[in-house]
C-alpha cells in the first residue's frame, strides 16, 4: 500500500512501448525529427492553440525554472503562494535560472486570492531603482496542499496580473488531475483563462520523465530554447522525450490515467469518512488527512506507506498524513487501507 507520491509509480506500458518503437535507426537530434514535430502539433491541437510554441524538457524543475526565467528579468520578482512548488520544492532553481530574480510570497493559503495578489503586487515596484520590479504571477495547479484553483479563480488572478501588465505562468505538474477534476479542457484551464505559459506535466501521471512547456505567445520561445540549451536541458536524443509524450496523447491516455488516479483518491476519501479529519478539499489525487494515533499505528503495521506531514511519527498524538494516488494505484490497496483504518 504505497501512497507516498505519484512520482513513485511506474511508467505506463504504452509509454515504454512507444520508446521502444522510437529506438530504431538514425534520426535528427535536438528535436528536429519528425516525431518531435508531430508531438508539438498534437499539443497545439489539444490546447486549441495553433500558433503556440511547444517545448519539451525532462523534469518539472527545468520546465518551471526555464519558463519563469524566460518571463522574468533578473531585477524582477515572481508572485506566488507561500507553499507554491517553485518556493518549497525547487531548491531555489527558479532564482538560479532567473539570474537573480526573486520570489514574492502572496500572503494567505495555497490558493491565492485576487485581493491578496493585488495587494502584494502593489507593495512591490514602489522603491524605484532600489527595489525589485514587478514580474510574473505563478499558479500551482493542483496546489501543494492538494487543492484546486477553480477556473473562475484562475481568470480572476489573470485579470489582476493584466491590470499590471504582468504575465502568468501555470505550474501544471498535476495538470491532468486538475483538468479531470474540473471537467475542463486544457484550453479552458490555460489561455482562455488568461494564462501566458503553461506546463503540461506528465511525469507524475504515467510518463518516465517529460513535461511540455507551452508558450501561447510564441515570440518568447526562442529565448526559452537558448536558456534550455545553456542550462543543459536540451536532449540530443530528443525523440525519446517525444515518444513518451506521443503515447501520452494517444487516445487521451493523459486523461484516462488521471481519471483513474482521481477515482482512487475519491474512494479513499469516502472510506475515511468518520475516521479521519480532512485538511484539504480533495478533488484531485492528493489527500491530507489527520489520522488518530491508533489508526496511524495500525496502518503502519499493515504496511501502508505515506508521508507524515504534521506530527510525530512515533508519538502519541494524531498525525496529518499526505496520501497520493496515482494511475497505477490498485483499487484493492485503497480498499485495504480503508479497511485497516476503519477497524482501528
N, C-alpha and C positions, 0 to 999 in steps of 0.2 A: 504494500500500500504506500505508494510514493506520491506525495502531494507537495514536494518541495518547490518545484518550478516547472513551467512548460519548457524551459531550456534543458531539462533533464531527460526528456523523452527522445525517442529515436526519430530519424528522418523517415518520411513516408516511403514505402516500397516503390511507388511510381516515380519518385524523385531520384532514387538510386538507379532505377531502370533508365531514366532519361539521361543520366550522366553516363551510363554505360553506352547508350546509343551515340552520345556525343564523342565518345572516346574512340574515334575511328578516323584514321588518315590525318592529313595535314590541312589546316585551315588558317586563315589570317588571325593574328593575335590582337590583343588590346581592344577587343570589342568591334573589330572591323569585319567579323564573319557574318554570314547570312543569318544564323540562328540568333545572334545578338540583335541584329536589326529587326528580325521578326518579333522578338520579345518586346522591344521598345514600342513597336507598332501595336502590339496586343495590349500593352498597359495604357497607351493613349486611348485605345478603343474602350477599355474598361472604365477609364476615368472620363470618357466623353470629352477628351481634350486633345484634338488632333494636332495642335501646334506645340504641345508641351514637350519639354526636354526631359528625357528619362535616363538616369544614370544608375548603374548597379555597383554596390560595394558588398563586402563580405560580412561586415559587422554593423550592429546598431550604433555603436560608439562612433565609428567612422561616418556613418550616414548623418547622424545628428551634428557631429562636430564640424564636418566639412560643409554641410548645408548652412549652419549658423555662421561659419567663417565667411562664406560667400555673401551672406546677408549683412554682416556686421563689421564695421570698421574697428580697428584696434582701440580707438578712443571712444567707442560706444559701449552701451550695456544692453544685455538681453533681459527682458522682463519675464519672469516665470514663477510658478508656485514654489513655496518653501520646500516641498517634497517632490519637485519635478525630478525626473530621472537624470536630466542633464546636470542637476545640482547634487543629487545624493549618490549617484552610481556611475559617474564617468571619470573619476579620478582627475578632475579639472581638465579633461581633454578638450571641452569646448573652449575654455580660456586659452589653452595651449595653441589650438589651431587658429583661434581668432587673433593670436599675436598680441595679447594684452587686453582684449575686450573682457568685460566682467559680466557677472550675473547680478541682477537686482531682484530680490525676492519680494513678491507681492504678498502683503500680509493676509492671513486667512488660512483656509484649509486647502486640501489638494485640488479642489475645483474652484478656480479663480472666479471672482465676481466682477462684473463690469465696473462697479463703483470703486472697488479696491484697485483694479488695474488703472483706472483713470487717475486715481489719487497718486499711485506710485509713479506713473509717467509724469504727472505734473510736478512731482517733487524732484525729478531729475532734469538735467539740462537747464538748471537755473543759476549755475555758478560760472557761466561763461567759459572761458578757456581753462579755468581751474578745475572743472568737474567733468564727470563722464557725460557724454552726449547720449541722447535717446536713440535706442536701437530696436531690434526686432522683439516681437512677442512670441513666446514659445508655449505651446499647449501639449500636454502629455495625455494621449488617448489610447488605451484606458489609463487612468491615473495610477500612481504607485501605491495608492491605498484601495485599489480595486473599484473605483467609482467611474461613472461615465459623464462626459460632457454631453448634454442633450444638444441637438442641432441648433436650437434657438440660442443656447448659451454660447456656442461657437460663433454664431452670427453676431451676437451682441459684443463679444470680445473683439472680433474682427472689426466691428463698427467703431469701437473705441480706438483701436490701432489706426484705422483710416483717418480718424479725426486728427491724428498727429502725423499722418503720412508715414506710418511705420509698417513694415512687412510682418507677416505672420507665418510661423513655422509650426507644423504639426508633427510631433514625435509619435509615430504610429507603430511602435514595436508590437502592440496587440491590436493593430488596425482592424484585422478581420473579425476578431471577437467583438469589437465595438460596433462595426457595421452590422453584424448579425443581430446583436442585442438591440440596436436602434432601428432595425429593419430599414436601413438607409443604403443608398448606393454610394460607391466611392466618390462620385462627383458631388453628391449632396453633402457629404461629410467634409469636403475639402473646398474646391474652388467656388462652388455655388454658395458656400457659406462665407467666403472671403479669404480662405487660406491661400497663401502665395507659394509655399513649398511644403510638400508632404512626404513623409517616409512611409512607404508601404512595406511593412515588416513581414518577414516570412520565417525567420529562424526559430521563433517561438511556436510556430504553427505548422511544423512538419518539414521544413527545409533544413538542409545541412548547414547552410550559412549564406544567406543572401538577403539584402534589403534594397529596395528600389527608392531612389530619391527623385521626386517629380517636381520640376520647376514649371509652374503654369505660365510664367513669363519666361520664354526660352532664352531671352537675352543674357540671363545670368549663367547659362550652362557652361560657357567657355571658361569662365573663371573657376567654376567648380571642377572642370576637367583638369585645369592646371594645378589646383590645390590638391586634387586626388592624386595626381602623379607625384607632385612634390612631397606629399605626405606619405608616400609609399603604399597607396591603396589601389593602384591601377594594376589589376591582374594581367599578366601576359597571356596566360591560357584562359582567356575570358569566357570561352564557350562553356566552361564548367559552371560558372555562375549563371549564365543564360539558360543552360539546360535545366537547372533547378527551377528557375522562375517560369520557364515554359511549362513544365509539369504542373506547377502551382496554379497556373492559369487555365490549364486544360480542364474542360468540364466543370469550371468553377470549383476546383479542388480546394482552393483557399477558403471558400465559403463553407463547403461541406465539412472540412476539418474543424473550423471554428464553431460551427453549429454543434458538432459532437462535443467539443470541449465545454461549451456553454451549457449544454444539456446535462453533462455530468455534474457541473457545479450547481445547477438548479436542483438536481436530485439530492445533492448533499445538503443544500440549504433547507429543503423540505424535510429531510430526515433529521436534521439537528434542531428543528423547531421544538422549543420547550426544554432543550438540553443545553444549548449554547446561546450566548448573547452576541449577536452580530454587531461588529464595529463599523461595517460599511453597508452600502445598499447594493449588494452584488447582483448585477445583471449580465456580467461577462463571465470570466472563468477564474476569478480570484476572490477569495473569501477571507475576511479577518473575523475570527470568532473567539470570544472569550470562553475558555473551557474550564469548568470546575476541576479542581486538582484530582479527584478520583477518576474523572473522565480522561484527563491528560495521561495519568499514570497507566490506566487500562489500555489506552491506545498505544502508548509506547511499548508496553509489554506485549501487545498483539502484533508489533512490527510496523506500526504506522510511522511514516517519515514526513515531517513538515518543519517549517521554521517557527521557533518561538519568537514572536515579535516583541512581546512585552511580558515581563515577569521572569521569575527564576525557574529555570528548567527543573531543578531538583528541590525547590522549596515546598511550601505548604499552601500558598495562596493560588488562586486561579491564574492561568496564563492566557495570553492572547496569541493564537496560532494563525499563521498565514497559510492558507490551503489553496493550492493552484491545481486546476485540472487542465490536462492537455488533450489533444486529439486522440492520443493512444491510451488514455486512462480507461481501464476496463470497468464496465458498469458493476461487475461483481466486487471490485475493490471499493467502490463507493458504498455499495450495499453492506459490505463487511465493516467498513469504517463506521457507518451509521449504527449497525447492529451492536458493535462493541461500545460505542458511545452511549447508546440508549440503555444498554444493560448495566453500565457502570453508574 
